[in-house]
């Protein structure tokens, strides 16, 4: 899935909490956005293995959520949103395609690494590849709660992210054709 889809999913999860507790909206949004994109920082290392924890990520997410529930503060909810979003990102990567740049011609059976079992989880391909039409549609749907609940700069950033998502989806196959062979 696209990074924007992960970010919008994270915002969709925290949007109800931000609606109920508007004083915590900003830290919830910041934590969710950072956690939603942080796992993909491993793209320069071993992508979907180094910073993706689809199974082991549950423990810090649940622990941080528990702390935030018992002692809600800007910091605790931001940390909980971060770990929850990072876990959601890693786990949802198994629902998409594999790691390849051109999955329509050479699909692999590696979606995301399960550190607990020491093996790769196979891709389910509900979203065939990042930037697929269904990924763009999912991004738009997941952006709606953030557009409804958040305002100002965040709402503008989400609207911009939707535009970027749609543009990327339109060009996705071309990008694979234009990329150097060493990226594949």
Rosetta constraint file for C-alpha pairs under 8 A:
AtomPair CA 1 CA 5 HARMONIC 6.28 0.50
AtomPair CA 1 CA 6 HARMONIC 7.06 0.50
AtomPair CA 1 CA 93 HARMONIC 6.78 0.50
AtomPair CA 1 CA 96 HARMONIC 6.19 0.50
AtomPair CA 1 CA 97 HARMONIC 7.85 0.50
AtomPair CA 1 CA 127 HARMONIC 6.92 0.50
AtomPair CA 1 CA 129 HARMONIC 6.29 0.50
AtomPair CA 1 CA 130 HARMONIC 4.12 0.50
AtomPair CA 1 CA 131 HARMONIC 6.76 0.50
AtomPair CA 1 CA 135 HARMONIC 6.19 0.50
AtomPair CA 2 CA 6 HARMONIC 6.63 0.50
AtomPair CA 2 CA 130 HARMONIC 4.95 0.50
AtomPair CA 2 CA 131 HARMONIC 6.05 0.50
AtomPair CA 2 CA 135 HARMONIC 7.10 0.50
AtomPair CA 2 CA 165 HARMONIC 7.47 0.50
AtomPair CA 3 CA 7 HARMONIC 6.23 0.50
AtomPair CA 3 CA 36 HARMONIC 7.60 0.50
AtomPair CA 3 CA 37 HARMONIC 5.99 0.50
AtomPair CA 3 CA 40 HARMONIC 7.53 0.50
AtomPair CA 4 CA 8 HARMONIC 5.99 0.50
AtomPair CA 4 CA 37 HARMONIC 7.95 0.50
AtomPair CA 4 CA 139 HARMONIC 6.79 0.50
AtomPair CA 4 CA 161 HARMONIC 6.34 0.50
AtomPair CA 4 CA 162 HARMONIC 7.64 0.50
AtomPair CA 4 CA 165 HARMONIC 6.56 0.50
AtomPair CA 5 CA 9 HARMONIC 6.07 0.50
AtomPair CA 5 CA 135 HARMONIC 7.17 0.50
AtomPair CA 5 CA 136 HARMONIC 7.75 0.50
AtomPair CA 5 CA 138 HARMONIC 6.91 0.50
AtomPair CA 5 CA 139 HARMONIC 4.53 0.50
AtomPair CA 5 CA 142 HARMONIC 7.21 0.50
AtomPair CA 5 CA 165 HARMONIC 7.94 0.50
AtomPair CA 6 CA 10 HARMONIC 6.27 0.50
AtomPair CA 6 CA 36 HARMONIC 5.30 0.50
AtomPair CA 6 CA 37 HARMONIC 6.69 0.50
AtomPair CA 6 CA 89 HARMONIC 5.75 0.50
AtomPair CA 7 CA 11 HARMONIC 6.30 0.50
AtomPair CA 7 CA 32 HARMONIC 7.12 0.50
AtomPair CA 7 CA 33 HARMONIC 5.28 0.50
AtomPair CA 7 CA 34 HARMONIC 7.96 0.50
AtomPair CA 7 CA 35 HARMONIC 7.98 0.50
AtomPair CA 7 CA 36 HARMONIC 4.64 0.50
AtomPair CA 7 CA 37 HARMONIC 6.16 0.50
AtomPair CA 8 CA 12 HARMONIC 6.01 0.50
AtomPair CA 8 CA 33 HARMONIC 7.89 0.50
AtomPair CA 8 CA 36 HARMONIC 7.99 0.50
AtomPair CA 8 CA 139 HARMONIC 6.47 0.50
AtomPair CA 8 CA 142 HARMONIC 5.31 0.50
AtomPair CA 8 CA 143 HARMONIC 5.08 0.50
AtomPair CA 8 CA 146 HARMONIC 7.36 0.50
AtomPair CA 8 CA 158 HARMONIC 7.73 0.50
AtomPair CA 9 CA 13 HARMONIC 6.35 0.50
AtomPair CA 9 CA 36 HARMONIC 7.71 0.50
AtomPair CA 9 CA 85 HARMONIC 7.97 0.50
AtomPair CA 9 CA 139 HARMONIC 7.77 0.50
AtomPair CA 9 CA 142 HARMONIC 5.52 0.50
AtomPair CA 9 CA 143 HARMONIC 7.45 0.50
AtomPair CA 10 CA 14 HARMONIC 6.58 0.50
AtomPair CA 10 CA 32 HARMONIC 5.15 0.50
AtomPair CA 10 CA 33 HARMONIC 6.53 0.50
AtomPair CA 10 CA 35 HARMONIC 7.73 0.50
AtomPair CA 10 CA 36 HARMONIC 5.72 0.50
AtomPair CA 10 CA 81 HARMONIC 7.84 0.50
AtomPair CA 10 CA 84 HARMONIC 7.94 0.50
AtomPair CA 10 CA 85 HARMONIC 5.09 0.50
AtomPair CA 10 CA 88 HARMONIC 7.45 0.50
AtomPair CA 11 CA 15 HARMONIC 5.80 0.50
AtomPair CA 11 CA 29 HARMONIC 6.23 0.50
AtomPair CA 11 CA 32 HARMONIC 5.86 0.50
AtomPair CA 11 CA 33 HARMONIC 6.79 0.50
AtomPair CA 11 CA 143 HARMONIC 7.64 0.50
AtomPair CA 11 CA 145 HARMONIC 7.54 0.50
AtomPair CA 11 CA 146 HARMONIC 5.88 0.50
AtomPair CA 12 CA 16 HARMONIC 7.66 0.50
AtomPair CA 12 CA 142 HARMONIC 6.01 0.50
AtomPair CA 12 CA 143 HARMONIC 6.94 0.50
AtomPair CA 12 CA 144 HARMONIC 7.78 0.50
AtomPair CA 12 CA 145 HARMONIC 5.39 0.50
AtomPair CA 12 CA 146 HARMONIC 5.98 0.50
AtomPair CA 14 CA 18 HARMONIC 6.19 0.50
AtomPair CA 14 CA 28 HARMONIC 6.33 0.50
AtomPair CA 14 CA 29 HARMONIC 7.10 0.50
AtomPair CA 14 CA 32 HARMONIC 7.17 0.50
AtomPair CA 14 CA 81 HARMONIC 7.16 0.50
AtomPair CA 15 CA 19 HARMONIC 6.08 0.50
AtomPair CA 15 CA 25 HARMONIC 7.89 0.50
AtomPair CA 15 CA 145 HARMONIC 6.19 0.50
AtomPair CA 15 CA 146 HARMONIC 6.04 0.50
AtomPair CA 15 CA 149 HARMONIC 6.11 0.50
AtomPair CA 15 CA 150 HARMONIC 7.68 0.50
AtomPair CA 16 CA 20 HARMONIC 6.32 0.50
AtomPair CA 16 CA 149 HARMONIC 7.84 0.50
AtomPair CA 17 CA 21 HARMONIC 5.94 0.50
AtomPair CA 17 CA 22 HARMONIC 7.94 0.50
AtomPair CA 17 CA 25 HARMONIC 7.65 0.50
AtomPair CA 18 CA 22 HARMONIC 5.01 0.50
AtomPair CA 18 CA 23 HARMONIC 7.62 0.50
AtomPair CA 18 CA 24 HARMONIC 6.07 0.50
AtomPair CA 18 CA 25 HARMONIC 4.37 0.50
AtomPair CA 18 CA 28 HARMONIC 6.86 0.50
AtomPair CA 18 CA 149 HARMONIC 7.21 0.50
AtomPair CA 18 CA 150 HARMONIC 7.99 0.50
AtomPair CA 19 CA 25 HARMONIC 7.40 0.50
AtomPair CA 19 CA 149 HARMONIC 6.01 0.50
AtomPair CA 21 CA 25 HARMONIC 6.76 0.50
AtomPair CA 24 CA 28 HARMONIC 6.07 0.50
AtomPair CA 24 CA 73 HARMONIC 7.66 0.50
AtomPair CA 24 CA 74 HARMONIC 6.12 0.50
AtomPair CA 24 CA 77 HARMONIC 7.51 0.50
AtomPair CA 25 CA 29 HARMONIC 6.04 0.50
AtomPair CA 25 CA 150 HARMONIC 7.56 0.50
AtomPair CA 26 CA 30 HARMONIC 6.10 0.50
AtomPair CA 27 CA 31 HARMONIC 5.93 0.50
AtomPair CA 27 CA 74 HARMONIC 5.58 0.50
AtomPair CA 27 CA 75 HARMONIC 7.14 0.50
AtomPair CA 27 CA 77 HARMONIC 6.63 0.50
AtomPair CA 27 CA 78 HARMONIC 4.82 0.50
AtomPair CA 28 CA 32 HARMONIC 5.98 0.50
AtomPair CA 28 CA 74 HARMONIC 7.81 0.50
AtomPair CA 28 CA 77 HARMONIC 5.91 0.50
AtomPair CA 28 CA 78 HARMONIC 5.01 0.50
AtomPair CA 28 CA 81 HARMONIC 5.80 0.50
AtomPair CA 29 CA 33 HARMONIC 5.98 0.50
AtomPair CA 29 CA 78 HARMONIC 7.63 0.50
AtomPair CA 29 CA 81 HARMONIC 7.73 0.50
AtomPair CA 30 CA 34 HARMONIC 6.10 0.50
AtomPair CA 30 CA 78 HARMONIC 6.68 0.50
AtomPair CA 30 CA 82 HARMONIC 7.97 0.50
AtomPair CA 31 CA 35 HARMONIC 5.95 0.50
AtomPair CA 31 CA 77 HARMONIC 7.64 0.50
AtomPair CA 31 CA 78 HARMONIC 4.33 0.50
AtomPair CA 31 CA 79 HARMONIC 6.07 0.50
AtomPair CA 31 CA 80 HARMONIC 7.38 0.50
AtomPair CA 31 CA 81 HARMONIC 4.86 0.50
AtomPair CA 31 CA 82 HARMONIC 4.28 0.50
AtomPair CA 31 CA 85 HARMONIC 7.91 0.50
AtomPair CA 32 CA 36 HARMONIC 5.75 0.50
AtomPair CA 32 CA 78 HARMONIC 7.27 0.50
AtomPair CA 32 CA 81 HARMONIC 4.76 0.50
AtomPair CA 32 CA 82 HARMONIC 4.99 0.50
AtomPair CA 32 CA 84 HARMONIC 7.58 0.50
AtomPair CA 32 CA 85 HARMONIC 5.43 0.50
AtomPair CA 33 CA 37 HARMONIC 6.38 0.50
AtomPair CA 33 CA 82 HARMONIC 7.39 0.50
AtomPair CA 33 CA 85 HARMONIC 7.60 0.50
AtomPair CA 34 CA 38 HARMONIC 5.74 0.50
AtomPair CA 34 CA 82 HARMONIC 6.17 0.50
AtomPair CA 35 CA 39 HARMONIC 7.31 0.50
AtomPair CA 35 CA 81 HARMONIC 7.03 0.50
AtomPair CA 35 CA 82 HARMONIC 4.05 0.50
AtomPair CA 35 CA 83 HARMONIC 6.04 0.50
AtomPair CA 35 CA 84 HARMONIC 7.25 0.50
AtomPair CA 35 CA 85 HARMONIC 4.78 0.50
AtomPair CA 35 CA 86 HARMONIC 4.43 0.50
AtomPair CA 36 CA 82 HARMONIC 7.21 0.50
AtomPair CA 36 CA 85 HARMONIC 4.84 0.50
AtomPair CA 36 CA 86 HARMONIC 5.27 0.50
AtomPair CA 36 CA 88 HARMONIC 7.64 0.50
AtomPair CA 36 CA 89 HARMONIC 5.90 0.50
AtomPair CA 37 CA 41 HARMONIC 7.38 0.50
AtomPair CA 37 CA 86 HARMONIC 7.35 0.50
AtomPair CA 37 CA 89 HARMONIC 7.73 0.50
AtomPair CA 38 CA 51 HARMONIC 7.72 0.50
AtomPair CA 38 CA 86 HARMONIC 6.69 0.50
AtomPair CA 39 CA 48 HARMONIC 7.43 0.50
AtomPair CA 39 CA 51 HARMONIC 4.87 0.50
AtomPair CA 39 CA 52 HARMONIC 5.35 0.50
AtomPair CA 39 CA 86 HARMONIC 6.26 0.50
AtomPair CA 39 CA 89 HARMONIC 7.22 0.50
AtomPair CA 39 CA 90 HARMONIC 6.99 0.50
AtomPair CA 40 CA 47 HARMONIC 7.07 0.50
AtomPair CA 40 CA 48 HARMONIC 7.17 0.50
AtomPair CA 40 CA 51 HARMONIC 7.21 0.50
AtomPair CA 40 CA 52 HARMONIC 7.80 0.50
AtomPair CA 41 CA 51 HARMONIC 7.31 0.50
AtomPair CA 42 CA 46 HARMONIC 6.05 0.50
AtomPair CA 42 CA 47 HARMONIC 5.02 0.50
AtomPair CA 42 CA 48 HARMONIC 6.83 0.50
AtomPair CA 42 CA 49 HARMONIC 7.53 0.50
AtomPair CA 42 CA 50 HARMONIC 5.76 0.50
AtomPair CA 42 CA 51 HARMONIC 5.69 0.50
AtomPair CA 43 CA 47 HARMONIC 4.46 0.50
AtomPair CA 43 CA 48 HARMONIC 7.43 0.50
AtomPair CA 45 CA 50 HARMONIC 6.75 0.50
AtomPair CA 46 CA 50 HARMONIC 5.53 0.50
AtomPair CA 47 CA 51 HARMONIC 7.75 0.50
AtomPair CA 47 CA 99 HARMONIC 7.66 0.50
AtomPair CA 48 CA 52 HARMONIC 5.20 0.50
AtomPair CA 48 CA 90 HARMONIC 7.53 0.50
AtomPair CA 48 CA 99 HARMONIC 7.84 0.50
AtomPair CA 48 CA 111 HARMONIC 7.29 0.50
AtomPair CA 48 CA 112 HARMONIC 5.01 0.50
AtomPair CA 48 CA 113 HARMONIC 6.26 0.50
AtomPair CA 49 CA 53 HARMONIC 7.50 0.50
AtomPair CA 49 CA 112 HARMONIC 6.25 0.50
AtomPair CA 49 CA 113 HARMONIC 4.96 0.50
AtomPair CA 49 CA 114 HARMONIC 7.84 0.50
AtomPair CA 52 CA 57 HARMONIC 7.96 0.50
AtomPair CA 52 CA 86 HARMONIC 7.72 0.50
AtomPair CA 52 CA 87 HARMONIC 7.70 0.50
AtomPair CA 52 CA 89 HARMONIC 7.90 0.50
AtomPair CA 52 CA 90 HARMONIC 5.00 0.50
AtomPair CA 52 CA 112 HARMONIC 7.06 0.50
AtomPair CA 52 CA 113 HARMONIC 7.05 0.50
AtomPair CA 53 CA 57 HARMONIC 4.82 0.50
AtomPair CA 53 CA 87 HARMONIC 6.46 0.50
AtomPair CA 53 CA 90 HARMONIC 5.68 0.50
AtomPair CA 53 CA 91 HARMONIC 7.38 0.50
AtomPair CA 53 CA 113 HARMONIC 7.26 0.50
AtomPair CA 53 CA 114 HARMONIC 6.64 0.50
AtomPair CA 53 CA 115 HARMONIC 6.88 0.50
AtomPair CA 54 CA 58 HARMONIC 7.41 0.50
AtomPair CA 54 CA 87 HARMONIC 5.94 0.50
AtomPair CA 54 CA 88 HARMONIC 7.58 0.50
AtomPair CA 54 CA 89 HARMONIC 7.90 0.50
AtomPair CA 54 CA 90 HARMONIC 4.64 0.50
AtomPair CA 54 CA 91 HARMONIC 4.19 0.50
AtomPair CA 54 CA 92 HARMONIC 7.87 0.50
AtomPair CA 54 CA 112 HARMONIC 7.43 0.50
AtomPair CA 54 CA 113 HARMONIC 7.48 0.50
AtomPair CA 54 CA 114 HARMONIC 6.34 0.50
AtomPair CA 55 CA 87 HARMONIC 7.96 0.50
AtomPair CA 55 CA 91 HARMONIC 7.22 0.50
AtomPair CA 55 CA 114 HARMONIC 6.30 0.50
AtomPair CA 55 CA 115 HARMONIC 7.45 0.50
AtomPair CA 55 CA 116 HARMONIC 6.86 0.50
AtomPair CA 56 CA 114 HARMONIC 7.88 0.50
AtomPair CA 56 CA 115 HARMONIC 7.09 0.50
AtomPair CA 56 CA 116 HARMONIC 6.58 0.50
AtomPair CA 57 CA 61 HARMONIC 6.35 0.50
AtomPair CA 57 CA 83 HARMONIC 7.45 0.50
AtomPair CA 57 CA 86 HARMONIC 7.47 0.50
AtomPair CA 57 CA 87 HARMONIC 5.00 0.50
AtomPair CA 58 CA 62 HARMONIC 6.02 0.50
AtomPair CA 58 CA 84 HARMONIC 7.73 0.50
AtomPair CA 58 CA 87 HARMONIC 6.22 0.50
AtomPair CA 59 CA 63 HARMONIC 6.06 0.50
AtomPair CA 60 CA 64 HARMONIC 5.87 0.50
AtomPair CA 60 CA 83 HARMONIC 6.38 0.50
AtomPair CA 61 CA 65 HARMONIC 6.10 0.50
AtomPair CA 61 CA 80 HARMONIC 6.23 0.50
AtomPair CA 61 CA 83 HARMONIC 4.71 0.50
AtomPair CA 61 CA 84 HARMONIC 4.69 0.50
AtomPair CA 61 CA 87 HARMONIC 6.85 0.50
AtomPair CA 62 CA 66 HARMONIC 6.11 0.50
AtomPair CA 62 CA 80 HARMONIC 7.99 0.50
AtomPair CA 62 CA 84 HARMONIC 7.55 0.50
AtomPair CA 63 CA 67 HARMONIC 6.33 0.50
AtomPair CA 64 CA 68 HARMONIC 6.17 0.50
AtomPair CA 64 CA 76 HARMONIC 7.16 0.50
AtomPair CA 64 CA 77 HARMONIC 7.98 0.50
AtomPair CA 64 CA 79 HARMONIC 6.53 0.50
AtomPair CA 64 CA 80 HARMONIC 4.57 0.50
AtomPair CA 64 CA 83 HARMONIC 7.14 0.50
AtomPair CA 65 CA 69 HARMONIC 6.07 0.50
AtomPair CA 65 CA 77 HARMONIC 7.42 0.50
AtomPair CA 65 CA 80 HARMONIC 4.93 0.50
AtomPair CA 65 CA 81 HARMONIC 7.75 0.50
AtomPair CA 65 CA 84 HARMONIC 7.75 0.50
AtomPair CA 66 CA 70 HARMONIC 6.24 0.50
AtomPair CA 67 CA 71 HARMONIC 5.82 0.50
AtomPair CA 67 CA 72 HARMONIC 7.43 0.50
AtomPair CA 67 CA 76 HARMONIC 6.72 0.50
AtomPair CA 67 CA 80 HARMONIC 7.95 0.50
AtomPair CA 68 CA 72 HARMONIC 4.56 0.50
AtomPair CA 68 CA 73 HARMONIC 6.97 0.50
AtomPair CA 68 CA 76 HARMONIC 4.87 0.50
AtomPair CA 68 CA 77 HARMONIC 5.25 0.50
AtomPair CA 68 CA 80 HARMONIC 6.50 0.50
AtomPair CA 71 CA 76 HARMONIC 7.24 0.50
AtomPair CA 72 CA 76 HARMONIC 5.95 0.50
AtomPair CA 72 CA 77 HARMONIC 6.27 0.50
AtomPair CA 73 CA 77 HARMONIC 6.07 0.50
AtomPair CA 74 CA 78 HARMONIC 6.09 0.50
AtomPair CA 75 CA 79 HARMONIC 6.13 0.50
AtomPair CA 76 CA 80 HARMONIC 6.09 0.50
AtomPair CA 77 CA 81 HARMONIC 5.93 0.50
AtomPair CA 78 CA 82 HARMONIC 6.05 0.50
AtomPair CA 79 CA 83 HARMONIC 6.26 0.50
AtomPair CA 80 CA 84 HARMONIC 5.92 0.50
AtomPair CA 81 CA 85 HARMONIC 5.86 0.50
AtomPair CA 82 CA 86 HARMONIC 6.10 0.50
AtomPair CA 83 CA 87 HARMONIC 6.11 0.50
AtomPair CA 84 CA 88 HARMONIC 6.11 0.50
AtomPair CA 85 CA 89 HARMONIC 6.02 0.50
AtomPair CA 86 CA 90 HARMONIC 6.28 0.50
AtomPair CA 87 CA 91 HARMONIC 6.04 0.50
AtomPair CA 88 CA 92 HARMONIC 5.87 0.50
AtomPair CA 89 CA 93 HARMONIC 6.30 0.50
AtomPair CA 90 CA 94 HARMONIC 7.52 0.50
AtomPair CA 90 CA 112 HARMONIC 7.13 0.50
AtomPair CA 91 CA 95 HARMONIC 7.77 0.50
AtomPair CA 91 CA 112 HARMONIC 7.96 0.50
AtomPair CA 92 CA 96 HARMONIC 7.13 0.50
AtomPair CA 93 CA 97 HARMONIC 7.61 0.50
AtomPair CA 93 CA 111 HARMONIC 6.34 0.50
AtomPair CA 93 CA 112 HARMONIC 6.28 0.50
AtomPair CA 93 CA 123 HARMONIC 7.71 0.50
AtomPair CA 94 CA 111 HARMONIC 5.25 0.50
AtomPair CA 94 CA 112 HARMONIC 5.93 0.50
AtomPair CA 94 CA 121 HARMONIC 6.54 0.50
AtomPair CA 94 CA 122 HARMONIC 6.64 0.50
AtomPair CA 94 CA 123 HARMONIC 5.01 0.50
AtomPair CA 94 CA 124 HARMONIC 6.07 0.50
AtomPair CA 94 CA 125 HARMONIC 7.88 0.50
AtomPair CA 95 CA 123 HARMONIC 5.99 0.50
AtomPair CA 95 CA 124 HARMONIC 4.76 0.50
AtomPair CA 95 CA 125 HARMONIC 5.70 0.50
AtomPair CA 95 CA 126 HARMONIC 5.57 0.50
AtomPair CA 95 CA 127 HARMONIC 6.59 0.50
AtomPair CA 96 CA 111 HARMONIC 7.19 0.50
AtomPair CA 96 CA 123 HARMONIC 5.77 0.50
AtomPair CA 96 CA 124 HARMONIC 5.82 0.50
AtomPair CA 96 CA 125 HARMONIC 4.40 0.50
AtomPair CA 96 CA 126 HARMONIC 5.54 0.50
AtomPair CA 96 CA 127 HARMONIC 4.50 0.50
AtomPair CA 96 CA 128 HARMONIC 5.65 0.50
AtomPair CA 96 CA 129 HARMONIC 6.12 0.50
AtomPair CA 96 CA 130 HARMONIC 7.67 0.50
AtomPair CA 97 CA 103 HARMONIC 7.30 0.50
AtomPair CA 97 CA 107 HARMONIC 7.94 0.50
AtomPair CA 97 CA 111 HARMONIC 6.23 0.50
AtomPair CA 97 CA 123 HARMONIC 5.12 0.50
AtomPair CA 97 CA 124 HARMONIC 6.64 0.50
AtomPair CA 97 CA 125 HARMONIC 4.62 0.50
AtomPair CA 97 CA 126 HARMONIC 7.62 0.50
AtomPair CA 97 CA 127 HARMONIC 6.36 0.50
AtomPair CA 97 CA 128 HARMONIC 4.87 0.50
AtomPair CA 97 CA 129 HARMONIC 4.78 0.50
AtomPair CA 97 CA 130 HARMONIC 7.50 0.50
AtomPair CA 98 CA 103 HARMONIC 7.04 0.50
AtomPair CA 98 CA 107 HARMONIC 6.63 0.50
AtomPair CA 98 CA 108 HARMONIC 5.65 0.50
AtomPair CA 98 CA 109 HARMONIC 6.26 0.50
AtomPair CA 98 CA 110 HARMONIC 5.26 0.50
AtomPair CA 98 CA 111 HARMONIC 4.45 0.50
AtomPair CA 98 CA 112 HARMONIC 7.90 0.50
AtomPair CA 98 CA 122 HARMONIC 7.71 0.50
AtomPair CA 98 CA 123 HARMONIC 5.67 0.50
AtomPair CA 98 CA 125 HARMONIC 7.89 0.50
AtomPair CA 98 CA 129 HARMONIC 7.20 0.50
AtomPair CA 99 CA 103 HARMONIC 7.91 0.50
AtomPair CA 99 CA 108 HARMONIC 7.17 0.50
AtomPair CA 99 CA 110 HARMONIC 6.55 0.50
AtomPair CA 99 CA 111 HARMONIC 6.20 0.50
AtomPair CA 100 CA 106 HARMONIC 7.52 0.50
AtomPair CA 100 CA 107 HARMONIC 6.73 0.50
AtomPair CA 100 CA 108 HARMONIC 6.96 0.50
AtomPair CA 100 CA 184 HARMONIC 6.37 0.50
AtomPair CA 101 CA 176 HARMONIC 6.01 0.50
AtomPair CA 101 CA 183 HARMONIC 7.20 0.50
AtomPair CA 101 CA 184 HARMONIC 5.26 0.50
AtomPair CA 102 CA 106 HARMONIC 6.54 0.50
AtomPair CA 102 CA 107 HARMONIC 7.56 0.50
AtomPair CA 102 CA 173 HARMONIC 7.60 0.50
AtomPair CA 102 CA 176 HARMONIC 6.02 0.50
AtomPair CA 102 CA 184 HARMONIC 7.32 0.50
AtomPair CA 103 CA 107 HARMONIC 4.55 0.50
AtomPair CA 103 CA 108 HARMONIC 7.51 0.50
AtomPair CA 103 CA 128 HARMONIC 7.79 0.50
AtomPair CA 103 CA 129 HARMONIC 6.67 0.50
AtomPair CA 109 CA 121 HARMONIC 7.75 0.50
AtomPair CA 109 CA 122 HARMONIC 4.98 0.50
AtomPair CA 109 CA 123 HARMONIC 6.06 0.50
AtomPair CA 110 CA 120 HARMONIC 5.54 0.50
AtomPair CA 110 CA 121 HARMONIC 6.07 0.50
AtomPair CA 110 CA 122 HARMONIC 5.09 0.50
AtomPair CA 110 CA 123 HARMONIC 6.19 0.50
AtomPair CA 111 CA 120 HARMONIC 6.69 0.50
AtomPair CA 111 CA 121 HARMONIC 5.65 0.50
AtomPair CA 111 CA 122 HARMONIC 5.23 0.50
AtomPair CA 111 CA 123 HARMONIC 4.59 0.50
AtomPair CA 112 CA 120 HARMONIC 5.71 0.50
AtomPair CA 112 CA 121 HARMONIC 5.44 0.50
AtomPair CA 112 CA 122 HARMONIC 7.32 0.50
AtomPair CA 112 CA 123 HARMONIC 7.73 0.50
AtomPair CA 113 CA 118 HARMONIC 7.41 0.50
AtomPair CA 113 CA 119 HARMONIC 5.93 0.50
AtomPair CA 113 CA 120 HARMONIC 4.28 0.50
AtomPair CA 113 CA 121 HARMONIC 5.87 0.50
AtomPair CA 114 CA 118 HARMONIC 5.74 0.50
AtomPair CA 114 CA 119 HARMONIC 5.50 0.50
AtomPair CA 114 CA 120 HARMONIC 5.76 0.50
AtomPair CA 114 CA 121 HARMONIC 6.40 0.50
AtomPair CA 115 CA 119 HARMONIC 6.87 0.50
AtomPair CA 125 CA 129 HARMONIC 7.25 0.50
AtomPair CA 127 CA 132 HARMONIC 6.88 0.50
AtomPair CA 127 CA 134 HARMONIC 6.01 0.50
AtomPair CA 127 CA 135 HARMONIC 5.88 0.50
AtomPair CA 128 CA 132 HARMONIC 6.35 0.50
AtomPair CA 128 CA 134 HARMONIC 7.88 0.50
AtomPair CA 129 CA 135 HARMONIC 7.58 0.50
AtomPair CA 130 CA 135 HARMONIC 6.42 0.50
AtomPair CA 130 CA 169 HARMONIC 7.99 0.50
AtomPair CA 130 CA 172 HARMONIC 7.98 0.50
AtomPair CA 131 CA 135 HARMONIC 5.59 0.50
AtomPair CA 131 CA 136 HARMONIC 6.18 0.50
AtomPair CA 131 CA 165 HARMONIC 7.40 0.50
AtomPair CA 131 CA 168 HARMONIC 6.21 0.50
AtomPair CA 131 CA 169 HARMONIC 4.26 0.50
AtomPair CA 131 CA 170 HARMONIC 7.79 0.50
AtomPair CA 131 CA 172 HARMONIC 5.70 0.50
AtomPair CA 132 CA 136 HARMONIC 6.45 0.50
AtomPair CA 132 CA 169 HARMONIC 5.96 0.50
AtomPair CA 132 CA 172 HARMONIC 7.43 0.50
AtomPair CA 133 CA 137 HARMONIC 6.27 0.50
AtomPair CA 133 CA 169 HARMONIC 6.44 0.50
AtomPair CA 134 CA 138 HARMONIC 6.02 0.50
AtomPair CA 135 CA 139 HARMONIC 6.09 0.50
AtomPair CA 135 CA 169 HARMONIC 7.87 0.50
AtomPair CA 136 CA 140 HARMONIC 6.32 0.50
AtomPair CA 136 CA 165 HARMONIC 6.12 0.50
AtomPair CA 136 CA 166 HARMONIC 5.90 0.50
AtomPair CA 136 CA 169 HARMONIC 6.17 0.50
AtomPair CA 137 CA 141 HARMONIC 6.29 0.50
AtomPair CA 138 CA 142 HARMONIC 6.01 0.50
AtomPair CA 139 CA 143 HARMONIC 6.06 0.50
AtomPair CA 139 CA 162 HARMONIC 7.01 0.50
AtomPair CA 139 CA 165 HARMONIC 7.20 0.50
AtomPair CA 140 CA 144 HARMONIC 6.73 0.50
AtomPair CA 140 CA 162 HARMONIC 6.21 0.50
AtomPair CA 142 CA 146 HARMONIC 7.82 0.50
AtomPair CA 143 CA 147 HARMONIC 6.27 0.50
AtomPair CA 143 CA 158 HARMONIC 6.71 0.50
AtomPair CA 143 CA 159 HARMONIC 7.98 0.50
AtomPair CA 143 CA 162 HARMONIC 7.31 0.50
AtomPair CA 144 CA 148 HARMONIC 6.17 0.50
AtomPair CA 145 CA 149 HARMONIC 6.06 0.50
AtomPair CA 146 CA 150 HARMONIC 5.44 0.50
AtomPair CA 146 CA 155 HARMONIC 6.86 0.50
AtomPair CA 146 CA 158 HARMONIC 7.29 0.50
AtomPair CA 147 CA 151 HARMONIC 7.05 0.50
AtomPair CA 147 CA 155 HARMONIC 5.36 0.50
AtomPair CA 147 CA 158 HARMONIC 6.91 0.50
AtomPair CA 147 CA 159 HARMONIC 7.52 0.50
AtomPair CA 150 CA 154 HARMONIC 6.38 0.50
AtomPair CA 150 CA 155 HARMONIC 5.67 0.50
AtomPair CA 151 CA 155 HARMONIC 4.76 0.50
AtomPair CA 151 CA 156 HARMONIC 7.56 0.50
AtomPair CA 152 CA 156 HARMONIC 6.33 0.50
AtomPair CA 153 CA 157 HARMONIC 6.03 0.50
AtomPair CA 154 CA 158 HARMONIC 6.13 0.50
AtomPair CA 155 CA 159 HARMONIC 6.17 0.50
AtomPair CA 156 CA 160 HARMONIC 6.11 0.50
AtomPair CA 157 CA 161 HARMONIC 5.99 0.50
AtomPair CA 158 CA 162 HARMONIC 6.20 0.50
AtomPair CA 159 CA 163 HARMONIC 6.47 0.50
AtomPair CA 160 CA 164 HARMONIC 6.25 0.50
AtomPair CA 161 CA 165 HARMONIC 6.00 0.50
AtomPair CA 162 CA 166 HARMONIC 6.21 0.50
AtomPair CA 163 CA 167 HARMONIC 6.14 0.50
AtomPair CA 164 CA 168 HARMONIC 5.99 0.50
AtomPair CA 165 CA 169 HARMONIC 6.09 0.50
AtomPair CA 166 CA 170 HARMONIC 6.22 0.50
AtomPair CA 167 CA 171 HARMONIC 6.38 0.50
AtomPair CA 168 CA 172 HARMONIC 5.56 0.50
AtomPair CA 171 CA 175 HARMONIC 6.10 0.50
AtomPair CA 172 CA 176 HARMONIC 6.67 0.50
AtomPair CA 173 CA 177 HARMONIC 6.57 0.50
AtomPair CA 174 CA 178 HARMONIC 6.13 0.50
AtomPair CA 175 CA 179 HARMONIC 6.02 0.50
AtomPair CA 179 CA 183 HARMONIC 6.64 0.50
AtomPair CA 179 CA 184 HARMONIC 7.92 0.50
AtomPair CA 180 CA 184 HARMONIC 7.53 0.50
